[in-house]
Amino acid sequence: MSSDQLIRLTQVEHELYEQVMTGVVTRLEGCRGDYPVDVVQSVLEFYKRLRFKHTRWSSPVGGKADVDQQKEELCLRAIEVQRQEIASMSNEGDLSGEEEKELRRFIHYIESVVLYEYVE
């Protein structure tokens, strides 16, 4: 099977999955009057999570690589926010010099772990 055929097959699979999941969720929402609301809501949440996981991790274009890229970017943004907060606290006099150094050392460690994790 060529790569174009494989991509198209995967797209059809995802479209079919989406149609089935949409039908399941619609039918469950219609059951609200027939069964206890908390039971229906619990089952609905299960299927919605299942649907979300499938679309995030199995999308035909990108998929897990895109998610990994987004996770790395989010981690690096969080590290930058932490650096800014350390600088702000230091400027306001809320941290001693030693506390600031220790926090910055910890942030460097976290950053190196994040970058190393996504290189492999």
N, C-alpha and C positions, 0 to 999 in steps of 0.2 A: 504494500500500500504506500502510495507516495505521501510526502509530508502534507501536501495540500488536501489530499483525501482524508488524512488523519485529522487535520485541523477541522475540516468540515464535519466529519463524523463526531468529533468532540463537541462542536457547536450545536449540532442536532441533539446530542445527548443532553446538553445543558438546557436547551430550549424545552425538551420533553420533561426533564426533571422539574423545571420551573413551572410548567403547566400543571403537572401532577401536584406539586406542593401548593400551588395557588388554589387548586380544586379542593385539596384536603383542608386548607385553612378556611376557605369559604364555607365548606360543609360544616366544619366544627363551629364556626361563628353562628351558623343557623341552628345549632343544637342548644343554644343558651337557654331556651325556654323548656327544653325537655329533660335536662340533667342539672344537677347542682352547679351553680355558677363557678364555684372555686375549682371543681373538677374539670369543667370545660376550659377554664382559663389556664389551668396547669398543663393540660394536653396541648392547648394552643401555643403556649410559651415553649414547650418542648419542640413542636414542629417549626416554630419560627426560628429557634436557635439552630436547629438542624439545617434549615434552609439557609440561614446566614453563614454557617460554617461551610456548607457546600459551595456557595457562591464566592466566598472569600478565598478558600484554599484550593478550589478546583476550577477556577475560571480558565477558559481555553487559551486566553492570551495573557501571559504574565504569570499569574498564579502565585505560588509560594514565594518566588523570587521577588515579586512586587511587594508582597507582605513583609518579607525580610528587609527590603530596602526602606519601607515605611517605618518599621520598628527601629531600625538603626537611626533614621533621621529623628524620630521621636525621642530616642534615648539621648542623642547629641543635643537636641533642643533643651531637654530637661537638665542636662549637665550645664549648659550655658546659663539657664535660669538660676541654677544653684550658685554658679560663679558670681552672677550679678547680685544675688542676695548676700553672699559673703562680703562682696565689696561694699554694699550698702550698709551692712551691719558694722563693718570695719570703720567706714567713714563716720557713722553715728557714734562710734565709741563703744558699741555693744560687745566687741570682741577684743581680747588681748592679742598681742602680736603672736604669742605661742598658739592660741586657739585658732587664729586665722591661718597660720602655717599648717596646723594639723588638719583643718577642714580642706584647705587647698590640696594637701597631699592626698587626702581621701578622694577628692574629686578627680585628681590625676589618675589615681588607681582605678576608679570606676571607668573613666574614659578609656584607659588602656585595655581593660577587660572587654568593654563594649566593642572597641575597634578590633581587638584580636578575635572576638567571637564571630564577627561578620566577615573577617578575612578568610577564615577557614571554610 
